[in-house]
Amino acid sequence: MISWELAALLLLGGSTVLLFLGLPVALCFVAINLVGAVLFLGGDPGLLQVVRNSVVSVVNFSLTPIPLFILMGEILFHTGLALKVIDGVERLIAQVPGRLAVVAVVAGTVFSAISGSTIATTAMLGSLMLPVMLARGYHPTMATGPIMAIGAVDMLIPPSALTVLLGSLSGISISKLLIGGVVPGLMLSVAFIAYIVLRAKLSPALAPSTPVETLLGWARWRLLVLYVLPLVSIFGVVVGAMSAGWATPTESAALGALATMALALAYRALTLEALVKALRGTAAISGMILFIILGATTFSQILSFSGASEGIVSTILGQGLSTFAVVAGMMALLIFLGIFVDQVSMMLITLPVFMPLVQRLGIDPIWFGVLFLICMQLGLLLPPHGLLLMTMKGVAPREVTMLHIFQAVVPYIAMSIALLALILMLPQIATWLPRVLG
């Protein structure tokens, strides 16, 4: 009989080592599952159980919003409607210090409300706005930082594919978790804007001001009324349908995707070519996520069956730590993991151990889920392997070095950690809106 300590070392340690060696996430967990099935589920019957679990995990109805949320963003980007949002936001924002960086944050916040992909938001803003900012004399750190930071906030504001995945894997209410991220996400956006304005005021050389043509009357508000407000109304459709109880998260996501396609048709932007590109992009990203989920359910089951989950939970509870200390420790571990592994891996490694602790200690699952989301959002920005750092380097001109990118994210990481600490002390920030909306 293998002890739970050895089982935990084999399953959790083995999967972590394989991830660090650079093996794709899905293959890491498939490999560990096969070993675990033979050792803990009894050879051939265990392998058959792995196959059955794999089928059950990917036909889970609660995962359906993921491809629909991704489709919403893909349609916006491939039809060019996203460009109209940037133009509409830019016309509204008057001459403020660091104006273009502020435009990037505001436009990114709007995209967060109509797109389910953090990478797509960062790549699009980076390829469109970064060259303009650099051409106007912005320092590379001032130009790249806001784009990466607001791309990460995309994870907190619905629709968000990773939030749906977290809710599905953890058993937390998906609709409440989606709504719970709204207030923290908007708080971060406001904090980013305040920081940019203050930094540009103190060091004008970082973001030189350029003359802005002031449009008056209808010309100034035209794009906001014709494009931005109708597109943001999709956010209202998705969140409103869920919070009113009229639709499940899956039905809300379907309504959102339908509304996005209807608007694209109304603007005569939805060509056959754009639709095919959007569907291909959706299939590629969704397929990758579902293949990773393939190993998640079985991994959790094997970890539980081996006694590792119960052993770790009992050991932690036996230390006599307060609930606050346990939650703070879990968040510290997530931030540490975020330096090395991607967001899905963080979920798969930690949730089988964290969720039993959450249930035993009576922790509010929405509060915990929002804290988990902020830690994952931090992981997107943490050097050296943060996904959005790599995305930015991929779309940035050659003169923007990796050192510039690392320096650019430091203030935004600090603001995100400050928000995490604030929500740790004041859970109402995360739980207020889901409670108010029922």
Secondary structure, DSSP 8 states (H G I E B T S, - for coil): ---HHHHHIIIIIHHHHHHHTT--HHHHHHHHHHHHHHHHTTSHHHHHHHHHHHHHHHT-GGGTHHHHHHHHHHHHHHHTHHHHHHHHHHHH--S-TTHHHHHHHHHHHHHHTT---HHHHHHHHHHHHHHHHHHTT--HHHHHHHHHHHHHHTTTSSS-HHHHHHHHHHT--HHHHHHHTHHHHHHHHHHHHHHHHHHHHH-GGGS---------THHHHHHIIIIIHHHHHHHHHHHHHHHTTSS-HHHHHHHHHHHHHHHHHHTT---HHHHHHHHHHHHHHHHHHHHHHHHHHHHHHHHHHTTHHHHHHHHHHTTT--HHHHHHHHHHHHHHHHTTS-HHHHHHHHHHHHHHHHHHHT--HHHHHHHHHHHHHHHHH-TTT-HHHHHHHHHS-TTS-HHHHHHHHHHHHHHHHHHHHHHHH-THHHHHHHHHT-
